[in-house]
Amino acid sequence: MTPAALPQDWPFKAQSSLVKTARHRFWVADTGPKDAPALLLLHGTGASGHSFSRTIPGLSQRYRVITPDLPGHGCSATGFSGRLGLDAMAQDLWTLCDTLNIQPTAIIGHSAGAAIGLRMVELRHVPQIIGLNAALGEFDGAAAFLFPIIAKGLAALPFASSAITAFFGRPGTVERILTGTGSPLAPEGRAQYLRLVRDPDHVTGALGMMADWKLQGLLSRLPETQTKVTLIASEGDRAVPAQVSIDAAKRIPGAKLHLLPKLGHLAHEETEDGLSALILDSLGQS
């Protein structure tokens, strides 16, 4: 998707721009005081930076908030071929931070974004990680073997992404998928995901990320984590059950765990403040 294709009311479009790094171009929302400590917000697979539209205002009052579309996603969709695995994305996001001349004081990651954040802090120190319904578990059984292969095959097939957008890019289908996460979003939120699902480049990037998604190494190193970690998990999450965060918190030294009743996988898109008050409390800034 090109920035020009975004509607004028797309979240933080006016505060966003394409940032060219040595290897890629990222679409980045840059909000808050430029001289304030920086936060890096990382969305999950298949989403874009718009996912934090309710979170950013509360954080931007005290922090400079950097919210990129992940490699292969949204308006960062093209140019990342071969760079959609966990290690490559962590490296490329550090390159983005260097290009912007920022050193995040914390990384807030949703779902797969939390795993990317944890990989980033293995490469360079960041004082704190906050994971929102963090995807810190592997697929079970045959799915662990078959799912990446299927995703890789789909990503490689000509016209596969166009076929997927045609099949899933229907309002009713997107609504059922979102409801299946435990987070039935308002019409505005559903429309934003519908726009993403209808973009073949975005779908190709999401498939590529799923195909290259390998967490075994990161999960095995969780007991070695030296960064302060807070995991926020929704008890109504049907995509990444809260038990995933409960188990991960037991393996991360000093990790704090917050359980949210009723909310689903997209809790930060359901709540009015995007969980910003809870995030600020975790940062010690409430």
BABA-839079 format. One record per atom (N, C-alpha, C, CB): x, y, z; residue in one letter. Coordinates in steps of 0.05 Angstrom, whole numbers, padded with zeros to 5 digits, always signed. Glycine has a CB too. Layout:
// BABA-839079
XYZa
...
This chain:
// BABA-839079
+00017-00024+00000m
+00000+00000+00000m
+00018+00025+00000m
-00019+00000+00024m
+00011+00044-00016t
+00026+00069-00017t
+00013+00089+00003t
+00027+00081-00045t
+00028+00107+00014p
+00016+00128+00031p
-00007+00143+00018p
+00037+00147+00041p
-00005+00147-00008a
-00026+00162-00022a
-00052+00147-00022a
-00017+00167-00051a
-00050+00120-00019a
-00075+00104-00019a
-00090+00105+00007a
-00068+00075-00025a
-00077+00116+00028l
-00090+00118+00054l
-00111+00140+00054l
-00069+00122+00076l
-00134+00135+00066p
-00154+00156+00068p
-00144+00179+00086p
-00181+00145+00079p
-00155+00202+00083q
-00145+00225+00099q
-00149+00221+00129q
-00160+00250+00090q
-00169+00205+00136d
-00174+00201+00165d
-00159+00177+00176d
-00204+00198+00170d
-00140+00166+00161w
-00124+00144+00172w
-00108+00154+00196w
-00104+00133+00150w
-00107+00138+00217p
-00095+00148+00242p
-00067+00159+00239p
-00094+00125+00263p
-00063+00183+00247f
-00037+00197+00248f
-00024+00199+00220f
-00019+00182+00267f
-00040+00200+00199k
-00028+00203+00173k
-00012+00228+00171k
-00050+00202+00152k
-00022+00250+00182a
-00009+00276+00180a
+00018+00276+00195a
-00027+00298+00191a
+00021+00259+00215q
+00046+00258+00231q
+00064+00236+00221q
+00039+00254+00261q
+00058+00224+00198s
+00074+00201+00188s
+00088+00208+00163s
+00055+00177+00183s
+00110+00193+00157s
+00125+00197+00133s
+00141+00172+00127s
+00144+00221+00136s
+00150+00170+00102l
+00168+00149+00094l
+00196+00156+00103l
+00167+00143+00064l
+00209+00138+00118v
+00236+00142+00128v
+00254+00122+00113v
+00238+00138+00159v
+00273+00132+00098k
+00291+00115+00082k
+00315+00107+00099k
+00299+00129+00056k
+00320+00081+00102t
+00343+00071+00115t
+00363+00061+00094t
+00336+00049+00136t
+00385+00049+00103a
+00404+00039+00084a
+00393+00017+00066a
+00429+00029+00098a
+00373+00003+00077r
+00363-00020+00062r
+00334-00018+00053r
+00366-00045+00079r
+00318-00003+00068h
+00289-00003+00064h
+00277+00025+00067h
+00275-00022+00084h
+00250+00026+00064r
+00234+00050+00070r
+00212+00042+00089r
+00223+00063+00045r
+00211+00055+00112f
+00191+00050+00132f
+00170+00073+00132f
+00203+00046+00160f
+00145+00066+00136w
+00124+00085+00141w
+00123+00088+00172w
+00096+00077+00129w
+00128+00113+00182v
+00131+00117+00210v
+00114+00140+00220v
+00161+00122+00217v
+00098+00136+00241a
+00085+00157+00255a
+00104+00167+00277a
+00057+00148+00266a
+00109+00193+00278d
+00127+00205+00297d
+00112+00226+00312d
+00153+00216+00283d
+00104+00220+00337t
+00087+00238+00352t
+00100+00245+00379t
+00059+00226+00357t
+00090+00266+00392g
+00100+00274+00418g
+00124+00293+00415g
+00107+00250+00434g
+00133+00304+00438p
+00156+00322+00438p
+00181+00309+00427p
+00161+00333+00466p
+00195+00322+00409k
+00219+00310+00397k
+00242+00308+00416k
+00227+00327+00373k
+00242+00323+00438d
+00263+00322+00457d
+00257+00304+00481d
+00270+00350+00467d
+00234+00291+00480a
+00226+00273+00502a
+00238+00246+00499a
+00195+00271+00504a
+00238+00229+00520p
+00247+00201+00517p
+00230+00187+00497p
+00246+00187+00544p
+00242+00169+00482a
+00228+00156+00460a
+00217+00129+00468a
+00247+00153+00436a
+00193+00123+00458l
+00181+00097+00459l
+00178+00086+00431l
+00153+00098+00474l
+00183+00060+00428l
+00179+00047+00402l
+00155+00028+00404l
+00205+00031+00393l
+00135+00032+00388l
+00111+00015+00388l
+00111-00003+00364l
+00085+00033+00388l
+00108-00030+00369l
+00109-00050+00348l
+00083-00066+00347l
+00134-00069+00352l
+00069-00065+00325h
+00044-00079+00322h
+00049-00109+00316h
+00027-00066+00300h
+00027-00124+00313g
+00029-00152+00308g
+00026-00160+00279g
+00009-00167+00324g
+00028-00185+00273t
+00026-00196+00246t
-00001-00189+00234t
+00031-00226+00245t
+00000-00179+00209g
-00025-00173+00195g
-00038-00147+00201g
-00044-00194+00200g
-00027-00132+00220a
-00037-00106+00227a
-00020-00084+00215a
-00040-00102+00258a
-00021-00060+00226s
-00003-00038+00219s
-00002-00019+00243s
-00013-00023+00193s
+00013+00003+00240g
+00015+00021+00262g
-00012+00033+00271g
+00033+00043+00255g
-00032+00031+00253h
-00058+00042+00261h
-00069+00028+00285h
-00078+00039+00237h
-00059+00004+00291s
-00069-00012+00314s
-00066+00004+00340s
-00054-00038+00315s
-00048+00023+00341f
-00043+00038+00366f
-00056+00065+00366f
-00013+00041+00370f
-00076+00069+00349s
-00088+00096+00346s
-00100+00106+00372s
-00109+00095+00325s
-00110+00088+00389r
-00121+00097+00415r
-00099+00099+00437r
-00143+00078+00424r
-00077+00086+00432t
-00055+00085+00452t
-00038+00110+00450t
-00039+00060+00449t
-00032+00118+00426i
-00012+00139+00421i
-00018+00166+00435i
-00010+00144+00391i
-00044+00176+00434p
-00048+00202+00446p
-00040+00204+00476p
-00077+00209+00444p
-00047+00183+00491g
-00040+00184+00520g
-00010+00183+00525g
-00053+00161+00534g
+00004+00168+00508l
+00033+00165+00511l
+00048+00190+00501l
+00044+00141+00497l
+00037+00203+00480s
+00051+00225+00467s
+00051+00250+00484s
+00038+00231+00441s
+00036+00251+00506q
+00037+00274+00523q
+00064+00275+00539q
+00014+00274+00543q
+00077+00252+00542r
+00101+00251+00558r
+00125+00240+00544r
+00096+00235+00583r
+00120+00227+00521y
+00141+00213+00506y
+00141+00221+00477y
+00139+00183+00509y
+00164+00218+00464r
+00164+00217+00435r
+00157+00188+00427r
+00192+00226+00423r
+00136+00185+00412v
+00126+00158+00405v
+00131+00152+00376v
+00096+00156+00412v
+00147+00132+00371i
+00154+00123+00344i
+00139+00097+00338i
+00185+00118+00341i
+00121+00099+00317t
+00104+00076+00311t
+00107+00069+00281t
+00075+00082+00318t
+00124+00050+00274p
+00127+00043+00246p
+00107+00021+00238p
+00155+00033+00241p
+00101+00020+00212d
+00090-00004+00201d
+00112-00024+00199d
+00076+00001+00173d
+00109-00048+00209l
+00130-00068+00208l
+00138-00075+00180l
+00121-00094+00223l
+00162-00086+00176p
+00170-00095+00149p
+00149-00113+00137p
+00197-00109+00151p
+00142-00107+00112g
+00123-00123+00097g
+00094-00116+00103g
+00126-00152+00104g
+00088-00096+00120h
+00061-00090+00128h
+00054-00061+00121h
+00058-00094+00158h
+00028-00057+00116g
+00018-00030+00112g
+00033-00015+00090g
+00020-00014+00138g
+00042+00009+00097c
+00057+00025+00078c
+00087+00019+00078c
+00052+00055+00083c
+00095+00000+00095s
+00123-00010+00094s
+00123-00037+00079s
+00134-00013+00123s
+00103-00042+00063a
+00099-00069+00052a
+00120-00078+00033a
+00073-00070+00039a
+00131-00061+00016t
+00148-00070-00006t
+00178-00066+00002t
+00142-00055-00032t
+00195-00083-00011g
+00224-00080-00008g
+00236-00096+00014g
+00230-00052-00004g
+00221-00113+00027f
+00232-00128+00050f
+00235-00158+00043f
+00214-00125+00074f
+00235-00165+00018s
+00238-00194+00011s
+00263-00206+00024s
+00239-00197-00019s
+00259-00228+00037g
+00281-00242+00050g
+00289-00230+00077g
+00305-00241+00032g
+00274-00210+00086r
+00281-00197+00112r
+00257-00197+00131r
+00290-00168+00107r
+00241-00218+00130l
+00217-00219+00146l
+00218-00238+00170l
+00193-00226+00129l
+00241-00250+00174g
+00245-00267+00198g
+00250-00250+00223g
+00268-00286+00193g
+00249-00263+00246l
+00252-00248+00271l
+00278-00233+00273l
+00250-00268+00295l
+00301-00246+00267d
+00327-00234+00269d
+00329-00210+00250d
+00349-00254+00264d
+00321-00214+00225a
+00324-00193+00205a
+00307-00168+00213a
+00316-00203+00178a
+00282-00173+00222m
+00265-00151+00229m
+00276-00135+00253m
+00237-00160+00235m
+00287-00150+00272a
+00299-00136+00295a
+00323-00119+00287a
+00308-00157+00316a
+00339-00130+00269q
+00362-00114+00259q
+00353-00090+00243q
+00380-00132+00241q
+00333-00093+00226d
+00324-00071+00209d
+00310-00050+00226d
+00306-00081+00187d
+00297-00057+00247l
+00284-00037+00264l
+00305-00022+00280l
+00265-00051+00283l
+00327-00034+00287w
+00349-00019+00300w
+00361+00000+00279w
+00371-00038+00311w
+00363-00008+00254t
+00373+00011+00234t
+00354+00035+00231t
+00375-00004+00207t
+00328+00030+00233l
+00308+00052+00233l
+00313+00071+00256l
+00280+00041+00233l
+00317+00059+00280c
+00322+00076+00304c
+00347+00093+00300c
+00325+00059+00329c
+00368+00081+00288d
+00393+00096+00283d
+00388+00118+00263d
+00415+00077+00273d
+00372+00113+00243t
+00366+00133+00223t
+00351+00156+00235t
+00350+00121+00200t
+00333+00151+00254l
+00318+00171+00268l
+00333+00183+00291l
+00292+00160+00278l
+00357+00172+00297n
+00374+00182+00319n
+00359+00180+00346n
+00383+00210+00314n
+00347+00157+00350i
+00334+00152+00376i
+00344+00127+00389i
+00303+00151+00372i
+00344+00126+00415q
+00349+00103+00431q
+00325+00099+00449q
+00376+00105+00448q
+00307+00080+00443p
+00282+00077+00459p
+00288+00072+00488p
+00265+00055+00447p
+00272+00086+00505t
+00273+00080+00533t
+00256+00055+00540t
+00264+00104+00550t
+00237+00049+00521a
+00221+00025+00524a
+00210+00017+00497a
+00198+00029+00545a
+00204-00009+00494i
+00191-00019+00470i
+00164-00031+00479i
+00208-00040+00455i
+00142-00022+00466i
+00116-00034+00472i
+00108-00050+00447i
+00095-00011+00479i
+00105-00076+00450g
+00098-00093+00428g
+00073-00108+00432g
+00121-00112+00423g
+00056-00109+00411h
+00031-00125+00413h
+00036-00151+00398h
+00008-00109+00401h
+00028-00173+00410s
+00029-00199+00397s
+00057-00206+00387s
+00008-00200+00374s
+00060-00210+00361a
+00087-00216+00350a
+00106-00192+00354a
+00085-00223+00321a
+00095-00168+00356g
+00112-00145+00361g
+00127-00146+00387g
+00095-00119+00361g
+00115-00160+00407a
+00129-00164+00432a
+00153-00182+00429a
+00110-00175+00454a
+00150-00203+00413a
+00173-00221+00408a
+00195-00206+00393a
+00164-00246+00391a
+00188-00190+00374i
+00208-00174+00360i
+00222-00155+00379i
+00195-00157+00337i
+00207-00143+00397g
+00219-00126+00417g
+00239-00140+00435g
+00198-00113+00434g
+00232-00164+00443l
+00250-00180+00460l
+00275-00188+00445l
+00236-00205+00470l
+00273-00193+00419r
+00296-00199+00403r
+00313-00174+00400r
+00288-00210+00375r
+00301-00151+00397m
+00316-00126+00395m
+00333-00121+00419m
+00297-00103+00390m
+00322-00127+00443v
+00337-00121+00468v
+00360-00141+00472v
+00319-00120+00492v
+00359-00164+00458e
+00382-00182+00458e
+00405-00170+00442e
+00374-00209+00447e
+00399-00153+00422l
+00419-00141+00405l
+00431-00116+00417l
+00407-00135+00378l
+00413-00100+00430r
+00422-00076+00444r
+00404-00072+00468r
+00420-00051+00425r
+00416-00060+00489h
+00400-00057+00514h
+00379-00036+00511h
+00419-00049+00537h
+00355-00042+00521v
+00333-00024+00524v
+00323-00028+00553v
+00310-00028+00502v
+00318-00007+00568p
+00311-00010+00596p
+00286-00027+00601p
+00307+00016+00608p
+00266-00026+00583q
+00241-00039+00590q
+00226-00048+00564q
+00223-00020+00606q
+00213-00071+00567i
+00195-00082+00547i
+00167-00086+00559i
+00206-00110+00536i
+00147-00078+00545i
+00119-00083+00553i
+00106-00098+00530i
+00104-00056+00559i
+00096-00122+00537g
+00083-00139+00517g
+00053-00139+00521g
+00094-00167+00518g
+00038-00133+00500l
+00009-00134+00501l
+00000-00160+00487l
-00004-00109+00487l
-00011-00178+00502n
-00019-00204+00491n
+00004-00216+00473n
-00045-00202+00474n
+00027-00217+00486a
+00051-00224+00472a
+00050-00253+00461a
+00075-00222+00491a
+00058-00255+00435a
+00058-00281+00422a
+00085-00294+00428a
+00054-00278+00391a
+00086-00307+00451l
+00111-00319+00460l
+00107-00349+00464l
+00121-00307+00486l
+00093-00361+00445g
+00089-00390+00446g
+00091-00401+00418g
+00062-00397+00458g
+00098-00427+00415e
+00100-00440+00390e
+00073-00454+00383e
+00123-00461+00390e
+00069-00459+00357f
+00047-00476+00349f
+00051-00504+00360f
+00043-00477+00318f
+00030-00518+00365d
+00032-00546+00376d
+00030-00566+00354d
+00010-00550+00397d
+00043-00589+00358g
+00040-00612+00341g
+00046-00608+00312g
+00013-00623+00344g
+00029-00619+00295a
+00033-00617+00266a
+00033-00588+00256a
+00012-00633+00251a
+00018-00570+00270a
+00017-00542+00261a
+00044-00529+00262a
-00002-00527+00279a
+00061-00537+00281a
+00088-00526+00282a
+00104-00532+00257a
+00103-00536+00307a
+00098-00554+00244f
+00112-00562+00220f
+00098-00551+00195f
+00115-00592+00218f
+00071-00554+00194l
+00056-00549+00170l
+00051-00519+00166l
+00030-00563+00171l
+00045-00504+00187f
+00036-00476+00183f
+00057-00459+00169f
+00030-00464+00210f
+00083-00460+00177p
+00103-00444+00162p
+00106-00453+00133p
+00130-00445+00176p
+00104-00479+00128i
+00107-00489+00101i
+00084-00479+00084i
+00108-00519+00101i
+00059-00480+00094i
+00036-00470+00079i
+00039-00441+00074i
+00010-00476+00095i
+00047-00425+00094a
+00050-00396+00090a
+00071-00390+00070a
+00056-00383+00117a
+00094-00405+00071k
+00115-00401+00052k
+00106-00408+00024k
+00140-00418+00060k
+00091-00429+00021g
+00081-00437-00005g
+00062-00416-00017g
+00067-00464-00004g
+00044-00406+00000l
+00025-00386-00009l
+00040-00361-00017l
+00005-00380+00013l
+00060-00353-00002a
+00074-00328-00008a
+00089-00330-00034a
+00094-00322+00015a
+00097-00355-00042a
+00112-00358-00066a
+00094-00362-00091a
+00130-00382-00063a
+00069-00369-00087l
+00052-00374-00110l
+00044-00348-00124l
+00026-00389-00101l
+00046-00347-00151p
+00037-00324-00165p
+00007-00319-00160p
+00042-00327-00196p
+00000-00294-00156f
-00028-00286-00153f
-00041-00296-00127f
-00044-00295-00176f
-00025-00309-00109a
-00037-00320-00085a
-00048-00297-00067a
-00017-00336-00069a
-00033-00275-00065s
-00042-00254-00048s
-00067-00241-00058s
-00020-00233-00045s
-00069-00239-00085s
-00093-00227-00097s
-00117-00245-00092s
-00090-00223-00127s
-00113-00272-00093a
-00135-00290-00087a
-00143-00288-00058a
-00126-00319-00094a
-00124-00285-00040i
-00130-00283-00012i
-00146-00257-00006i
-00105-00284+00005i
-00138-00235-00019t
-00152-00210-00014t
-00181-00212-00025t
-00137-00187-00028t
-00184-00226-00047a
-00211-00230-00058a
-00228-00247-00039a
-00210-00242-00086a
-00216-00268-00027f
-00231-00287-00011f
-00237-00274+00017f
-00215-00313-00007f
-00217-00262+00029f
-00221-00251+00056f
-00229-00222+00057f
-00196-00255+00072f
-00225-00207+00035g
-00230-00179+00035g
-00259-00171+00033g
-00215-00166+00013g
-00276-00184+00049r
-00304-00178+00049r
-00311-00169+00078r
-00321-00203+00041r
-00328-00149+00080p
-00334-00138+00107p
-00343-00160+00127p
-00356-00118+00105p
-00360-00178+00118g
-00370-00199+00136g
-00348-00218+00145g
-00392-00214+00124g
-00330-00224+00127t
-00308-00243+00133t
-00289-00230+00153t
-00293-00251+00108t
-00281-00205+00148v
-00263-00191+00166v
-00276-00188+00194v
-00256-00163+00155v
-00302-00183+00195e
-00315-00180+00220e
-00314-00207+00236e
-00345-00172+00216e
-00318-00229+00222r
-00317-00255+00235r
-00289-00261+00245r
-00326-00277+00216r
-00268-00254+00229i
-00241-00259+00238i
-00235-00243+00263i
-00221-00251+00215i
-00242-00217+00263l
-00237-00201+00287l
-00252-00210+00311l
-00244-00171+00281l
-00277-00218+00307t
-00293-00229+00329t
-00280-00254+00340t
-00322-00234+00320t
-00267-00269+00323g
-00254-00294+00331g
-00230-00289+00348g
-00246-00309+00307g
-00219-00265+00349t
-00197-00258+00367t
-00206-00252+00395t
-00181-00235+00355t
-00233-00250+00398g
-00243-00241+00424g
-00247-00211+00425g
-00226-00250+00446g
-00241-00197+00403s
-00243-00168+00402s
-00261-00158+00380s
-00215-00155+00399s
-00287-00157+00385p
-00306-00147+00364p
-00304-00117+00362p
-00335-00156+00370p
-00289-00107+00342l
-00283-00078+00341l
-00307-00062+00330l
-00259-00074+00323l
-00306-00036+00335a
-00326-00018+00324a
-00323-00016+00294a
-00323+00010+00337a
-00343-00006+00280p
-00342-00005+00250p
-00317+00008+00239p
-00366+00009+00240p
-00308+00030+00252e
-00283+00043+00243e
-00259+00025+00243e
-00278+00068+00260e
-00256+00010+00265g
-00234-00009+00267g
-00236-00031+00246g
-00232-00021+00294g
-00260-00042+00242r
-00263-00063+00222r
-00257-00053+00194r
-00292-00073+00223r
-00264-00028+00188a
-00259-00017+00162a
-00229-00014+00157a
-00272+00011+00159a
-00213-00008+00178q
-00184-00005+00175q
-00171-00032+00168q
-00172+00007+00201q
-00180-00053+00182y
-00169-00079+00176y
-00179-00089+00148y
-00178-00100+00197y
-00203-00082+00140l
-00212-00089+00114l
-00195-00077+00092l
-00242-00080+00110l
-00187-00052+00096r
-00169-00038+00077r
-00142-00053+00075r
-00164-00009+00085r
-00131-00062+00098l
-00106-00076+00097l
-00109-00103+00083l
-00096-00081+00126l
-00130-00118+00090v
-00133-00145+00078v
-00137-00143+00048v
-00158-00159+00091v
-00147-00121+00038r
-00152-00117+00010r
-00127-00109-00006r
-00174-00098+00005r
-00105-00105+00009d
-00080-00096-00004d
-00061-00121-00009d
-00065-00075+00013d
-00056-00129-00034p
-00040-00153-00039p
-00012-00151-00028p
-00039-00158-00069p
+00001-00128-00029d
+00028-00125-00018d
+00029-00130+00012d
+00039-00097-00024d
+00009-00120+00026h
+00007-00124+00055h
+00003-00154+00061h
-00016-00108+00067h
-00015-00167+00046v
-00020-00196+00050v
+00006-00212+00044v
-00043-00205+00032v
+00020-00205+00023t
+00045-00219+00017t
+00065-00216+00039t
+00057-00208-00009t
+00067-00192+00051g
+00086-00188+00073g
+00078-00203+00098g
+00087-00159+00080g
+00052-00204+00104a
+00043-00219+00127a
+00048-00249+00124a
+00013-00214+00132a
+00043-00259+00100l
+00049-00287+00095l
+00079-00293+00097l
+00039-00295+00066l
+00095-00275+00086g
+00124-00279+00088g
+00134-00279+00117g
+00138-00257+00073g
+00122-00262+00133m
+00130-00261+00161m
+00122-00287+00175m
+00117-00238+00176m
+00097-00297+00170m
+00089-00322+00182m
+00106-00346+00173m
+00059-00327+00175m
+00114-00345+00147a
+00130-00367+00137a
+00157-00368+00150a
+00133-00364+00107a
+00168-00345+00157d
+00195-00344+00169d
+00196-00342+00199d
+00210-00321+00157d
+00172-00345+00212w
+00170-00340+00240w
+00181-00364+00256w
+00141-00335+00248w
+00203-00360+00269k
+00216-00381+00285k
+00223-00370+00312k
+00242-00393+00271k
+00211-00381+00333l
+00214-00370+00360l
+00230-00388+00379l
+00187-00366+00372l
+00238-00412+00369q
+00250-00430+00388q
+00274-00418+00402q
+00259-00455+00373q
+00292-00405+00387g
+00316-00393+00399g
+00309-00372+00420g
+00334-00382+00378g
+00291-00354+00413l
+00284-00333+00432l
+00271-00344+00457l
+00265-00313+00418l
+00253-00363+00453l
+00239-00375+00477l
+00259-00390+00495l
+00217-00394+00467l
+00278-00403+00483s
+00298-00417+00500s
+00315-00398+00516s
+00316-00435+00482s
+00317-00373+00507r
+00334-00353+00520r
+00319-00335+00540r
+00349-00336+00500r
+00293-00339+00542l
+00277-00322+00560l
+00289-00321+00589l
+00249-00332+00561l
+00299-00343+00600p
+00310-00341+00627p
+00335-00324+00629p
+00316-00369+00637p
+00347-00317+00607e
+00371-00300+00606e
+00364-00270+00603e
+00389-00309+00584e
+00339-00264+00600t
+00330-00236+00596t
+00339-00218+00619t
+00300-00234+00592t
+00352-00196+00612q
+00362-00177+00632q
+00346-00151+00632q
+00391-00171+00627q
+00329-00147+00613t
+00312-00123+00612t
+00287-00126+00629t
+00304-00117+00582t
+00278-00104+00640k
+00253-00104+00656k
+00230-00111+00636k
+00248-00077+00670k
+00214-00131+00643v
+00192-00140+00626v
+00166-00139+00641v
+00198-00168+00615v
+00146-00127+00627t
+00118-00128+00637t
+00101-00140+00615t
+00108-00099+00645t
+00085-00161+00623l
+00067-00174+00604l
+00038-00168+00612l
+00073-00204+00603l
+00023-00157+00593i
-00005-00151+00597i
-00021-00170+00580i
-00011-00121+00590i
-00038-00186+00592a
-00053-00207+00577a
-00083-00205+00582a
-00042-00235+00584a
-00098-00210+00561s
-00127-00209+00563s
-00139-00237+00568s
-00139-00197+00538s
-00156-00240+00587e
-00167-00266+00593e
-00187-00275+00572e
-00181-00265+00620e
-00196-00257+00555g
-00215-00264+00534g
-00201-00267+00507g
-00236-00244+00532g
-00175-00268+00506d
-00159-00270+00481d
-00162-00298+00470d
-00129-00263+00486d
-00174-00300+00446r
-00177-00326+00433r
-00155-00332+00413r
-00204-00327+00419r
-00138-00312+00407a
-00116-00316+00388a
-00091-00325+00402a
-00111-00290+00372a
-00083-00310+00423v
-00060-00317+00440v
-00070-00319+00469v
-00036-00296+00436v
-00078-00342+00478p
-00090-00344+00505p
-00072-00332+00526p
-00095-00373+00511p
-00085-00322+00547a
-00070-00309+00569a
-00050-00328+00582a
-00089-00299+00590a
-00054-00354+00580q
-00036-00373+00591q
-00008-00371+00579q
-00046-00401+00588q
-00007-00362+00554v
+00019-00358+00541v
+00036-00338+00556v
+00016-00349+00512v
+00024-00316+00564s
+00038-00295+00579s
+00044-00305+00608s
+00022-00269+00580s
+00025-00319+00619i
+00029-00330+00646i
+00054-00348+00647i
+00004-00345+00656i
+00056-00366+00627d
+00078-00384+00626d
+00104-00369+00620d
+00074-00405+00604d
+00103-00349+00602a
+00128-00334+00595a
+00137-00318+00619a
+00122-00315+00571a
+00119-00307+00634a
+00126-00290+00657a
+00141-00307+00678a
+00102-00278+00670a
+00135-00333+00680k
+00148-00350+00699k
+00177-00355+00691k
+00134-00377+00702k
+00183-00352+00665r
+00210-00359+00655r
+00228-00334+00652r
+00208-00373+00628r
+00216-00310+00654i
+00231-00286+00651i
+00237-00274+00679i
+00216-00265+00634i
+00263-00271+00686p
+00270-00262+00713p
+00257-00235+00719p
+00300-00260+00715p
+00242-00234+00741g
+00231-00209+00750g
+00207-00198+00734g
+00251-00188+00750g
+00197-00214+00716a
+00175-00204+00699a
+00149-00199+00715a
+00169-00225+00677a
+00135-00177+00708k
+00110-00171+00720k
+00087-00179+00701k
+00108-00141+00727k
+00065-00187+00712l
+00043-00196+00696l
+00017-00182+00704l
+00039-00227+00699l
+00003-00171+00684h
-00023-00159+00689h
-00044-00174+00672h
-00023-00129+00682h
-00065-00184+00685l
-00087-00198+00671l
-00111-00180+00669l
-00094-00224+00685l
-00122-00178+00644l
-00145-00161+00639l
-00169-00178+00635l
-00140-00143+00614l
-00190-00175+00651p
-00214-00191+00647p
-00230-00182+00623p
-00232-00189+00672p
-00243-00201+00610k
-00262-00197+00588k
-00250-00189+00561k
-00282-00176+00596k
-00229-00172+00561l
-00219-00161+00536l
-00206-00183+00519l
-00199-00139+00541l
-00203-00178+00492g
-00193-00198+00474g
-00165-00191+00465g
-00210-00201+00450g
-00157-00203+00442h
-00129-00201+00432h
-00122-00172+00425h
-00125-00219+00408h
-00142-00157+00416l
-00137-00129+00408l
-00147-00111+00430l
-00152-00123+00381l
-00139-00116+00454a
-00149-00101+00478a
-00143-00072+00475a
-00136-00112+00503a
-00120-00065+00464h
-00112-00037+00461h
-00129-00022+00440h
-00083-00034+00454h
-00143-00037+00423e
-00161-00025+00404e
-00190-00025+00414e
-00160-00040+00378e
-00195-00040+00435e
-00222-00041+00447e
-00226-00019+00468e
-00227-00068+00460e
-00205-00014+00484t
-00208+00005+00506t
-00205+00034+00496t
-00187+00000+00527t
-00219+00052+00510e
-00220+00080+00501e
-00193+00093+00501e
-00239+00096+00519e
-00176+00086+00521d
-00149+00099+00522d
-00128+00082+00510d
-00143+00106+00550d
-00135+00059+00497g
-00115+00043+00484g
-00095+00030+00504g
-00100+00058+00464g
-00103+00027+00529l
-00087+00017+00551l
-00063+00036+00558l
-00075-00010+00543l
-00065+00061+00549s
-00043+00079+00554s
-00038+00084+00584s
-00047+00106+00540s
-00060+00086+00600a
-00057+00090+00628a
-00042+00067+00641a
-00084+00094+00641a
-00049+00043+00634l
-00035+00019+00645l
-00006+00019+00636l
-00050-00007+00637l
-00001+00026+00611i
+00026+00027+00601i
+00043+00048+00615i
+00027+00032+00570i
+00031+00071+00620l
+00045+00092+00634l
+00051+00084+00663l
+00029+00119+00634l
+00032+00070+00675d
+00036+00059+00702d
+00059+00040+00702d
+00010+00046+00713d
+00061+00023+00682s
+00082+00003+00680s
+00109+00017+00676s
+00077-00017+00657s
+00108+00040+00662l
+00133+00055+00658l
+00140+00073+00682l
+00129+00073+00633l
+00123+00073+00702g
+00128+00089+00725g
+00121+00119+00721g
+00156+00087+00734g
+00102+00124+00702q
+00096+00152+00695q
+00067+00158+00698q
+00104+00157+00666q
+00053+00143+00714s
+00024+00149+00717s
+00020+00173+00736s
+00009+00124+00729s
